[in-house]
Amino acid sequence: MDFKIVSSKYEEANELLRIQIEAFHSDIIKYKDYHLSPATESWNNFVFRMLTTSHFSIYVDDKLAGGICIVKRADNHNYLYRIFLGSEYQNNGLGSKVLRQLEYRYPEVKKWSLDTPKDNQRNRHFYEKLGYKKTGEQIINEYLTLIDYEKIL
């Protein structure tokens, strides 16, 4: 599987948002978080975030497969705000390869942080396998608690 990570373009916004909504659709039903869920993000908010953060598009064999949003917290600290892949690209090792490529792309970054739902064992295993350590929790509502993770390189 040949993949590449490139800076997102405005012209990709519709397709990236469609992939994001698909990737997070089951979460909105489970967590009842209709205000903050990536599955309910408006097109305007998505484009604003895409243009004001480090936003990347993931291509597999020249087909748009997903996206990444990174927020710089400090010169040596990046926050992985969001990573999403279309369903046909999930559970095949691509996510691990993408995150390793991001670490390589940002050699000055020594601390990466993110959050993920507490009861999403698949996500938690994925991040822990890549070296992320739990640092805290955030209660969002009665259905959703997020685990804060960080990785020190």
N, C-alpha and C positions, 0 to 999 in steps of 0.2 A: 504494500500500500504506500503510494507516494503522496506525501502531504507537504503543504507549505503554509506558513503563517505570514500574512501581509497586512499592512495597515488598511483598515476598513475605509471604503469610499462611500460617499453619500448615495451613490447609485445602487449600493447594495442594501440600503436600509430596509426596504420592504421585505426582501427575502430573509435578511438576518432576523428581523422582528418576527416573521412567520416561523422560522426555526426555533427562536427563543420561546414563543408561545407554545409550540408543540412540545418542546423539551420540558417545560415547567407546568403543563396543563394539569397533570395528575396532582401536583402539589396544591393547587388552588382548591381542589375538592377536599383533599385531606386536611389541610391546615386552615381553611376558611379565612385566608389572609387576602382579602379582595383589594386592599389598598397598596400593599408593598410587593405583592407577588410579581415576579417577572412575566407571568402569564397575562397580567392585566395592564402592563405598562403601555401608555399611549405612544403613538407614533412620534408625537412632538417630543416627549420626554426621552424616548429612545434615541432620536436623532441628536438632541441636545447633548446627551451623555456620550454618544458616539463621537461628537465633534469636540468635546471638552475634556476627554480622558484619553488614555492610550487604549484605543479600541482596535482589535485585530480581527481579521476574517481567516477562518481555517478552510483551506481547500484540500480536497482529496481527489487525486486524479483529475485535477482542473475543475472540479465541481464544488460549489460552496457547501460546506458541511457543518459550519458552526461559527461561533464567535467567542471573543474574550474581551473583557473590560478590566483594565488595570488602573488603579488610582495610586499616584505617588504620594506617600505619606511623609517621606523624608528622603534625603539623597540616597540613603542605603536601605530604604524600607518601601516595598510595594505591597498594596492590598489587592488581592485578587477579588475584585468586586463580583465578577460573574464569568463563568465559562459554560458554554452550552454547545451541544452537538445534536444534529438530527438523529432520530431514532435508529436509522440504518447504520450510523457510525458509532453507536454506543456499545460498550462491553466487548471491545476487540483490541484494547491496548492503546488506542489512539490518544485518549486523554492523558495517559502517562507520558507518552512521547511528546505531546504538546507542552505539558508543564515543564518537562526537562529542557525542551528547546527554549522556553521562556527564560528559564534560569540562565541558560547559556547566552541568550540575547542581552541580558542585563547583568554583566559580570560585577558591576559596582554594588548591586543590591545584595545585601547579606541577610536581610530579614524579609520574609514573605508572610503575609497573614491573610486569613479568610474566615468565613463562617459557613456553617451548613446545618440543616435540621438535626436535632439530637436523635430522633428516632429513625433517621435514614442511615441504616447500617451499611448499605452499599457505598454511599458517599464517604462515610467516616472511615471505612476500611480502605477505600481508595486513597484518601489523603494521608492516613496514618502509614500506609505502605510506602508512600513517597517521602516520609520523614517528618510530617507535620505533627506537632504535639498540642494537646488540648491546653488552653490557657484560661478559659472561662466559659460562662453561659449567659445568654440573654433571653429572658422570657418575653415573647412577642404578644401572645394571647394564650387563652386556655388550651389551645390545640398545638401551638408552635413554640418550641424553645430552640434557640440556635446555640451551637457549640462554636466557640472561638478557637481557632487554631493558628499556630505560627510555626515557621520553619526557619531555623538559623543556619546559614551556610558557612 
